[in-house]
Structure formats: structure tokens, C-alpha cells
Amino acid sequence: MRCSADMTPGTAGAAGRGGDQQAATRSDQPAGNGRGRGSSKSRGSSKNSNRAAQKSTSRSPAGRADPARRTAVDVLRGVDERDAYANLLLPALLRERGLTGRDAALATELSYGTLRGQGSYDAILAVCSDRDLAAVDPPLRQVLRLGAHQLLATRVRPHAAVATSVDLARYVAGPRPAGFVNAVLRRVATRDLPGWLDIVAPGRAEDLVGHLSVRYSHPRWIVMALSAALGEAEAGGLAETEAALAADGRRPAVTLCAVPGLASRAELVAAGSQPARWSEFGAYLPDGDPGDVPAVAQGRAGVQDEASQLAALALARAETSGTDRGRWLDMCAGPGGKARLLAGLAAARGAGLLAADVREHRARLVMTALGGAARAGLAAAPGTAGADAGTAGADARTAGPAAGRPGAAAVIAADGTAPAWRPGSFDRVLADVPCSGLGALRRRPEARWRRSPQDIPGLSGLQRELLATAIESARPGGVVAYVTCSPHLAETRDVVGGVLASRGDVEVLDAPGVLAGVPGLCCPAPDGRFAQFWPHRHGTDAIFLALLRRGAHAWPRGGEQR
Ligand SMILES: C[S@@+](CC[C@H](N)C(=O)[O-])C[C@H]1O[C@@H](n2cnc3c(N)ncnc32)[C@H](O)[C@@H]1O
């Protein structure tokens, strides 16, 4: 089998919107007319092959493939061939092609569902194909996966699933492979998903991890990483790991977050959503386009996973010691979901927020996210994320007006490992570090196939550096929230443990205690003071949170208190 988060769109209107805020653009350009390697081969270079293609087109027009399925296959191809992010590419294609309503909903369900189920589908297709799946032309492989998804996990009638897949094969690769696609998918159609999984997944008793991997469509290493974070051993049966894997296969709810001071949960509820369980600013949108909610459209609320909201709230609630100076820092802020909430919380207490991101375009997204706050008087410093970043950096370094003015929010493009601000400046610091994203697999379905265990050491090295700087940036008595959207122990417990081992002036606060209303947050012993959210327990992303406080009498390393 081949192996590789604010919302998975559940509705047409919601397609591709939201997305907590951690998506970075790689290649998010629409895939043009969707013809790629296969189609250019089929178009050929000679007049003859052009004529042949036209002839076959007139018999079986490529245009017969319906727009929703063409869009879905183009998303799958963009993800596979150009490293695109589905949550960016899909909305771009829907817009470009004018797909709305049912078509957009179908394209969304087909692309996300296929990416989620890819591991299971590949195992099934391998049995149904007389060709090695790895040797099948990549665009056709996507057509087969899409066909398998429709046959095994949707209510699309089998003959329609097969016929539309044959049309799609023509769309991506011309007429030749149509027979192959037809034959493979007709074999897939002979059983339902459980029936196939009984055949293709290893037995539970022989290879439990392998069984779960195929059954729940996750690479083996992720099954093992989740079970380690849950404190489960294979010998014990991995029951909770199985629940976590199953939850990754479900569409997440669309959760909204009101920006304190600009909107309220009551306003979101009045606009048709339901109050969130734990976040006083959160509300679940049962259906429809978040952009149709006036507070969202006006930038006074956003789409944000509830655990992300709670991580920011926990930082705001954690107790500092000593005298607060009214300066908060979000040092990895792009695209700005938590910064937007923190800015509102800080403003309510007369504090200012400095939001930084190493990448300029991400810093610009933070500016956009803070736009609503700026309009309401939170005064996002203009131009700080662009050409003027150096100036803003100077502001920040001297904890000048933009960084420290009560009620102000400033954004800069700056590397958190080489800070543009003085150490020991901030009462509260958020280090929401770049991570593997294993906690947001519901919303970033391709991440499970794109990531590999080899990514983890590099990420955890950067995470340690950022956490070390975050602690240095806090004033003595100030608090730091270390947050990842991954439960992988090497990115969570081990990072915090490693950094704290090198210094004796940091206290680990009781994060589950700070979020006392949320059940089931405690990490397995002996790490019970860290908080870990889970999709299967909380219905949120698998966000990790450690709250740390610098000793009240500590001084910044190599510096003095200013
Ligand atoms: C997990 S995302 C942050 C999500 C954000 N807090 C939110 O809620 O929208 C991590 C961010 O860290 C940024 N980043 C990566 N390396 C960094 C560094 N050395 N310094 C500052 N930011 C960095 C990435 O560009 C990315 O935008």
C-alpha cells in the first residue's frame, strides 16, 4: 500500500473555507483545464495523434465528465503532482469554474473523501487491478481512487460511479485507458467496503497496527504515533487509538469564533449557529457558508477549531506572577486565527499584541485576520508586514508604540528564533509552532500521505528553538503557551521536556486545570499537566498545549531586565 486543519467543508458554500489557519501555500493555483501528463501524451505531438484524439473526442467527448468530478480529480492531481493543498486548491477551482450549490458540495465530498480513504482504496485497487498500481499513470490512479470512493463510501449508484469514472479517464488521459478503468472498477463494485477490508487488511490478531492502518486509511507510522500519544500498547488492543483513527475519517464541524469586543457568541447563535461546548466565544455552524454569517463577513468573527480557541484562551487565563506590563506576543502567528482572538482578549485588558511570522505572506494574512480588530480600534500597525517590516521590527525591538501600546495590535515579519524584540519583554507568549499537522488530518486529509517520519526530527529541532525563544521572550513571572496541532510525542512532550531540562527557572502549569471545564484533557502519566485535545474525545483537532511560567526572579539569559 502507498503511504503519505478551520474546517472540512461539509456544504457547498463552506467548501474549502475555514481551515485553521495553518495552511501554507505551496502550489495552490488552479490546475488549468485539468489535462496533465496523461492528456498531453494522448494529445500527442503529431497531426495524426491530434486527429485521433479529435475523433475519439467526438465519439466520447472528454467534456462529458461532469464539472464536479472533473474538479475533484483536478484537486487530487494537484495534491499528488504539484504538492498543492486541497483546502486551498479546491476553493480556487470552484471559484474559477463557477461551481456552487450541489456541484460544489459534490466536488468537495469527492475530493476530501477520496484523500481520506486513499490508503484503504489503494489496498483494494491493488487486488482489483492486474497492473501494479504504482505503475499506473498518476492521473489515472486518481480516477481509480475517485471511482473506488464513490463505489465504497457514497450513495452514487455503481453504474454511475463506473460510467463517470470512464468519462474522467478520457478527460485526463484520452480514450485508451477507459477499458482498464472500467474493468478495475467493475471488480471493485462486486463488494462493499467492509467486505473488501475483510479481504485486504491484515488480520487483527496477526498485525493489529497493519489492520488499523488499512482499515482506517492511515500510514502505519501515524497509527503508532497516535497510540504512543494515547499511552496505548499494541498488546492492550489499541481501542482508543482505533477511535482516534475513525474520528480522522469524519468531517469536522464548522466552528466559528467571535472576536471579543467585536462580536459575541450570542450574535453567532442568532445567525443560526449553536453555542460551542467549551469556548465562550465559539459556535458551531450546522450548515451553510460561514461567509454568509455577517460577523464573519465583516471580520468580527472567524472560522476556528474550538481547541485552537481554547489554547488561546488558556494563555489568556494562565496566572502570571509579578506586575503585568500589558504586552503579549504571538510569535508564530500566521495566518492569524489565534492572533485574532488574542488581540481581542488583550484589548479587553488594555494590553497590546505583537504578532510575528517568519514568512512575509503569512504575516500579511495575520494583518488581514486582524483587520476587523483594527477597524474597531485595535490599531493593527499599517505596513508592518510588508516593506516596512524592518521599521516595525524596530518598534518591536524597543517594545515601542506598536508592540506595547495598550489595546494595540502590530504585525511583523520576523524569525522567532532570532527575535526582533528584547528578551524578557512580554507577559504572555504564544508559541504555536509549525508542526506535522497530524492533529488536523480531518481537515488536511492529504497530510497523512505527504508527511513521513523523517519530517519529525527537523520539525522538533525547530520547535525546541522556538520554545526556547518564547521562554526568553517572556518576562520573569510571564507565561508561555506551547501549542502544536499534532499529538506526536516528539513534537509535544519531548520538546517541552528537552527545553526545560536545559533550564531550571520554568514551572509547568496545570493546563487541564486552567481549562477545567473540558473533560479528558490530561495526557497519560507522568505528563498530566499537559493538555491534549482529541477529535474522538472532544470533536476538535488534536491540539497539544503546555503552559509554562518563568520563575519570578529569573533574568533573561545574557541580558538584564529592562
Ligand atoms: C501552526 S502555524 C501558526 C498558526 C497560527 N497561530 C494561527 O492560529 O493561525 C505556524 C506558523 O509558524 C510560522 N513559522 C515557521 N517558522 C517560524 C519561525 N522561525 N519564526 C516565526 N514563525 C515561524 C509558519 O510560517 C506558520 O505560519
PDBQT file of the ligand as one rigid body, heavy atoms in Angstrom, charges set to zero:
ROOT
HETATM    1  C1  LIG A 601       0.983  26.360  13.248  1.00  0.00    +0.000 C 
HETATM    2  S1  LIG A 601       1.181  27.756  12.304  1.00  0.00    +0.000 S 
HETATM    3  C2  LIG A 601       0.533  29.014  13.351  1.00  0.00    +0.000 C 
HETATM    4  C3  LIG A 601      -0.962  29.103  13.299  1.00  0.00    +0.000 C 
HETATM    5  C4  LIG A 601      -1.470  30.405  13.908  1.00  0.00    +0.000 C 
HETATM    6  N1  LIG A 601      -1.048  30.554  15.267  1.00  0.00    +0.000 N 
HETATM    7  C5  LIG A 601      -2.979  30.513  13.848  1.00  0.00    +0.000 C 
HETATM    8  O1  LIG A 601      -3.663  30.189  14.833  1.00  0.00    +0.000 OA
HETATM    9  O2  LIG A 601      -3.487  30.922  12.803  1.00  0.00    +0.000 OA
HETATM   10  C6  LIG A 601       2.880  28.014  12.428  1.00  0.00    +0.000 C 
HETATM   11  C7  LIG A 601       3.382  29.288  11.796  1.00  0.00    +0.000 C 
HETATM   12  O3  LIG A 601       4.742  29.429  12.194  1.00  0.00    +0.000 OA
HETATM   13  C8  LIG A 601       5.416  30.103  11.173  1.00  0.00    +0.000 C 
HETATM   14  N2  LIG A 601       6.856  29.906  11.393  1.00  0.00    +0.000 N 
HETATM   15  C9  LIG A 601       7.626  28.883  10.998  1.00  0.00    +0.000 A 
HETATM   16  N3  LIG A 601       8.897  29.082  11.397  1.00  0.00    +0.000 NA
HETATM   17  C10 LIG A 601       8.916  30.242  12.079  1.00  0.00    +0.000 A 
HETATM   18  C11 LIG A 601       9.934  30.993  12.717  1.00  0.00    +0.000 A 
HETATM   19  N4  LIG A 601      11.195  30.568  12.733  1.00  0.00    +0.000 N 
HETATM   20  N5  LIG A 601       9.595  32.157  13.296  1.00  0.00    +0.000 NA
HETATM   21  C12 LIG A 601       8.310  32.614  13.257  1.00  0.00    +0.000 A 
HETATM   22  N6  LIG A 601       7.317  31.946  12.648  1.00  0.00    +0.000 NA
HETATM   23  C13 LIG A 601       7.612  30.767  12.072  1.00  0.00    +0.000 A 
HETATM   24  C14 LIG A 601       4.855  29.497   9.918  1.00  0.00    +0.000 C 
HETATM   25  O4  LIG A 601       5.065  30.360   8.826  1.00  0.00    +0.000 OA
HETATM   26  C15 LIG A 601       3.403  29.321  10.292  1.00  0.00    +0.000 C 
HETATM   27  O5  LIG A 601       2.658  30.410   9.822  1.00  0.00    +0.000 OA
ENDROOT
TORSDOF 0
